[in-house]
């Protein structure tokens, strides 16, 4: 049987790509995420099963070349509605900052934790992300009785629901995503002052052309993730260098305050 064409577009001619073939995977994913509705569906399902304190959990900074991965856990009151709240990656910076303030004003509890670049290099980014998320949950007061997590399960006794694209579907996970993103971006601006020349305040440590060019010219600094390409492909001058007394604090700065 021939291929059925369900759209209004004419079938592609032999040897030529259809318009949909020319759309990148990243673009297709972003379109999918924008089509999802972020609401209280999963929170209501958890409450129907007896949960009363439900925490959304998410992390940011997983793909960055620099600095910590940051996780947040947020407990919102039942039936909370926050207009415009969704996955932090789909929001403009000014909207993230505004929504972060709204979440903080309404939340029952918020906790933020980070895992530094040295640990990421030692255990890998997946495990480091789980470590940060677990630590954030354990810092919550009061403790939740159910967790909504973006595509992961944690080694915790709490009831859990792992949701694919959870930060685009669950208001609690979206809240955690926004809080973690705003907090990490602020940390990157602070670290930009300590480690000038890399442009951290603008790209937040991700592999932009600007960051790659700075790595080529300056080489990585102590907070770059040495196991990540292209950092791993550059010289690491500190590997054989001795740290001066007190310099240890510059390697893994940590601020776990909410």
Buried (B, 14 or more C-beta within 10 A) or exposed (E): EEEEEEEEEEEBEEEEEBEEEEEEEEEEEEEEBEEBEBBBEBBEBBBEEEBEBBBBBBBBBBEBBBBBBBBBBBBBEEEBEBEEBBBBEBBEEEBBBBBBEBBBEBBBBBBBBBBBBBBBBEBEBEEBBBBBBBBBBBBBEEBBBBBBBBEBEBEBEBBBBEBEBBBBBBBBBBBBBBBBBBBBBEBBEBBBEEBEEBBBBEBBBBBBEEBBEBBEEEBBBBBBBBBBEBBBEBEBEBEEEEEEEEEEEBBBBEEEEB
